[in-house]
Amino acid sequence: MRVLVVEDARSLADVLVEGLRDQGMAVDAAHDGLEAAAKLDLNAYDVVVLDRDLPGIHGDTLCQMITDRDDRVMVLMLTAAGAPGDRVSGLGLGADDYLAKPFHFPELVLRIRALARRRPSVRARVLRAAGIELDPLRRTVTRDGRQVDLSVKEFALLEALLRAGPAFLSSEDLLEQVWDEHADPFTNTVTVTIGRLRRKLGDPPVIITTPGVGYRITAPPADEG
């Protein structure tokens, strides 16, 4: 899941970015409306966490711009304006959810995940392939009925591969979807994480690598004889 945090208070933005990354999300930040609009044109996001009172382009205007886009992004307004009238007007602008400051961080995480599941392009909640079952809501993974314990990045990487299947995802695709815009394109992070994920999923291997193309999940060959 990729999230854009749009918040002009840099200290709060830093806390949100760090906390959401700890939850396994790929997170970028923008500190004004103009920067946010530029990043929305450049990157594909699942959810935008949007402060309302922004410099550059006001949050209300930015929300309407997002709503008018063909590639619909879910919007969670996160703002100090928490009166009932503010909530109604924010939702009337096209926001999908509205959370007033101050807020409880675990609630914010749950709301972001709920919005990502509601996004029109999102497929079935439980992802299944090659004996693997991944439940994004419960944050659980099993293979052939066996529980598999994954780190947040391993979980996010496996989720990206399952959602893309049977297509390949390149290292660049995975860096964009699982890490963020600051990820070093020359890093071996993807290779290392894939290696750990393969070991945890066990044999026979289900993540295949095609040099120059990328990675995908595929069912192991059936036993003969």
C-alpha positions in Angstrom: 0.0 0.0 0.0 1.3 3.4 -0.9 0.2 6.5 1.1 0.8 10.2 0.6 0.8 12.3 3.8 0.0 16.0 3.1 0.7 18.0 6.2 2.4 21.4 6.5 3.4 20.9 10.1 6.7 19.1 9.5 7.1 17.6 12.9 3.6 16.0 12.7 4.3 14.9 9.1 7.6 13.2 10.2 5.8 11.3 13.0 3.1 10.2 10.6 5.5 9.0 8.0 7.7 7.1 10.4 4.7 5.5 12.2 3.0 4.4 8.9 6.3 3.0 7.6 6.6 1.0 10.7 3.2 -0.5 9.8 4.6 -1.7 6.5 3.2 1.1 4.2 5.2 2.9 1.6 4.8 6.5 2.6 5.7 9.8 0.9 5.2 13.3 2.4 4.3 16.7 1.0 4.2 19.9 3.0 2.0 22.1 0.8 -0.7 21.7 -1.8 1.6 22.4 -4.8 4.1 19.7 -3.7 1.2 17.3 -3.1 -0.3 17.9 -6.6 3.1 17.3 -8.2 3.6 14.0 -6.4 0.0 12.9 -7.3 0.9 13.4 -10.9 4.1 11.5 -10.6 3.2 8.5 -8.3 0.3 6.1 -7.9 -1.2 6.2 -4.3 -3.9 4.2 -2.6 -4.7 6.7 0.1 -4.0 10.4 0.7 -3.9 11.6 4.3 -4.8 15.3 3.7 -4.5 18.3 6.1 -7.2 20.8 5.2 -5.5 24.2 5.8 -2.5 24.0 3.4 -0.4 26.6 1.8 0.1 26.7 -2.0 -3.2 24.9 -2.8 -5.8 24.7 -0.1 -6.7 21.2 1.1 -10.3 21.7 0.0 -9.2 22.5 -3.6 -6.7 19.6 -3.6 -9.4 17.2 -2.4 -11.7 18.3 -5.3 -8.8 17.8 -7.7 -8.2 14.3 -6.4 -11.9 13.5 -6.7 -11.9 14.6 -10.3 -9.0 12.3 -11.3 -9.6 9.2 -13.4 -7.4 7.0 -11.2 -9.4 7.5 -8.0 -7.4 7.8 -4.8 -9.0 7.5 -1.5 -8.8 10.7 0.7 -8.7 10.8 4.5 -9.0 14.4 5.8 -6.9 14.8 8.9 -7.5 18.3 10.4 -7.9 20.4 13.5 -11.4 21.5 12.2 -13.4 18.8 13.9 -16.8 20.4 14.4 -19.8 18.5 12.9 -20.2 21.2 10.2 -16.5 20.9 9.3 -16.9 17.1 8.9 -20.0 17.5 6.7 -18.3 20.1 4.5 -15.2 18.0 4.2 -17.1 14.9 3.1 -19.1 17.0 0.8 -15.9 18.0 -1.0 -15.3 14.3 -1.9 -13.2 13.1 1.1 -13.8 9.4 1.8 -13.2 9.8 5.6 -12.6 12.5 8.1 -10.5 12.4 11.3 -10.1 15.3 13.7 -6.9 16.2 15.5 -5.9 15.2 18.1 -6.4 11.5 17.1 -5.2 8.0 18.2 -2.6 6.7 15.8 -4.0 3.1 15.8 -7.3 4.5 14.7 -5.6 6.3 11.8 -3.9 3.1 10.7 -7.2 1.2 10.7 -9.0 3.9 8.8 -6.2 4.1 6.1 -6.4 0.3 5.7 -10.1 0.4 5.5 -10.0 3.0 2.8 -7.4 1.1 0.8 -9.8 -1.9 0.8 -12.6 0.2 -0.4 -10.7 1.6 -3.4 -12.6 0.5 -6.6 -9.6 -1.3 -8.1 -8.9 -3.4 -5.0 -9.6 -7.1 -5.5 -10.8 -9.7 -3.1 -9.8 -9.2 0.6 -8.1 -12.5 1.0 -5.4 -13.1 -1.6 -4.7 -16.7 -2.7 -2.2 -18.3 -5.0 0.1 -21.4 -5.0 -1.2 -22.6 -1.6 -0.6 -19.1 0.0 -3.4 -17.2 1.7 -2.8 -13.6 2.7 -5.4 -11.6 4.7 -4.6 -7.9 4.6 -7.2 -7.1 7.3 -6.0 -9.7 9.9 -2.3 -9.3 8.7 -2.0 -13.1 8.5 -0.3 -15.4 6.0 -0.5 -19.2 5.7 1.0 -21.7 3.2 -0.8 -25.0 2.8 -2.5 -24.2 6.2 0.8 -23.5 8.0 1.1 -20.1 9.7 3.9 -18.0 8.2 5.3 -15.1 10.4 6.6 -12.2 8.3 8.1 -8.8 8.9 6.1 -5.8 7.8 8.2 -5.4 4.6 8.1 -9.1 3.8 4.3 -9.0 4.2 3.9 -5.9 2.0 6.2 -7.4 -0.6 4.2 -10.7 -0.7 1.0 -8.8 -0.9 2.3 -6.8 -3.9 3.3 -10.0 -5.7 0.0 -11.7 -5.0 -2.0 -8.7 -6.2 0.0 -8.4 -9.4 -0.1 -12.1 -10.2 0.3 -13.8 -12.6 2.2 -10.7 -13.9 5.9 -10.0 -13.0 6.9 -7.1 -10.8 10.4 -5.7 -11.4 12.7 -4.6 -8.5 11.8 -1.0 -9.4 8.0 -1.8 -9.2 8.5 -3.4 -5.7 10.6 -0.5 -4.5 7.9 1.9 -5.5 5.0 -0.1 -4.0 6.6 -1.4 -0.8 9.2 1.2 0.1 8.9 4.9 -1.1 10.3 7.6 -3.3 13.5 7.8 -1.4 14.5 4.2 -1.9 17.8 3.9 -3.6 17.2 2.3 -7.1 20.7 0.6 -6.8 20.0 -1.0 -3.5 19.9 -4.8 -3.0 17.0 -4.4 -0.5 14.5 -6.1 -2.8 16.8 -9.1 -3.4 17.6 -9.5 0.3 13.9 -9.3 1.3 12.9 -11.7 -1.5 15.5 -14.2 -0.1 14.1 -14.0 3.4 10.6 -14.3 2.1 11.5 -17.4 0.1 13.0 -19.1 3.2 10.0 -18.4 5.3 7.5 -19.6 2.7 9.5 -22.9 2.5 9.8 -25.5 -0.2 8.9 -26.1 -3.0 9.7 -22.4 -4.0 6.8 -20.3 -5.3 8.6 -17.0 -6.0 10.4 -17.2 -9.3 12.9 -14.8 -10.7 13.4 -14.0 -14.4 16.6 -11.9 -15.0 15.8 -8.6 -16.5 12.1 -9.1 -16.0 11.4 -9.5 -12.3 9.5 -11.6 -9.8 6.2 -13.4 -9.6 4.3 -16.0 -7.6 3.7 -19.3 -9.4 2.4 -22.7 -8.3 5.1 -25.3 -7.9 5.0 -28.2 -10.5 2.8 -31.1 -9.6 4.5 -34.2 -8.4 4.9 -36.9 -11.0 4.4 -40.6 -10.6 
